[in-house]
Amino acid sequence: MPSMLYKCFKCNKDIGSIDVHYIGSADRTNMICSTCLEKYKMSKKGMTPESDDYKEKPIMRQEQNVQKIQYQCQGCNYIFHVKKDSPQKHLCPYCGKDKLLIKQHLN
């Protein structure tokens, strides 16, 4: 008796029941082949496939020398940081007031 064939949702190939894997959430489950599953696992770990060799993705790092200013809201006493060169009006993110006290400059 022939085994059932399923479609991989990534590569759309027909796969046998032995090669079927399931990924997804509680609401939605997808059938995926072993090859695509390995690529999926690698992408979750921060790796990308390039011609069947996996290379690490470069990690984007924030600038180390960003100057920040520490503020304290005079309305609710919330303390927060804002980049020194930020073009936005400095408001308390907690209560929205603009009555702020500069606590210190951070590098």
C-alpha positions, 0 to 999 in steps of 0.5 A: 500500500503506497504511503500518503504524500503531503505538501511541504508548506515552504518548498511545496514538494511532495513528501512521504509520511516518514519525512513529515514534521510539524511546526507552528502554534496551537491555532495553526500547524504547518507540515514541513520537510526535513530539509526545510525544517533544518533551514528553519531551525538555523534561521531561528538560531540567527544563521542563514543558508547560503548555497547549503552552507550556513553562515552566521548573520552579522549582529547589528550593534548599537553605537557604544558612544551614544550620549544620553541625558537622564531626566526625572519627571517633576509630575510623577518622579519617573526617571528615564533616558533620552538620546542627547541629539533626539529631535523629539520634544522631551516628554515623560513617557509615563505621564506625558508631562514636559516638566522635567529635571535633568539628573545627569548626562550619560556617555 
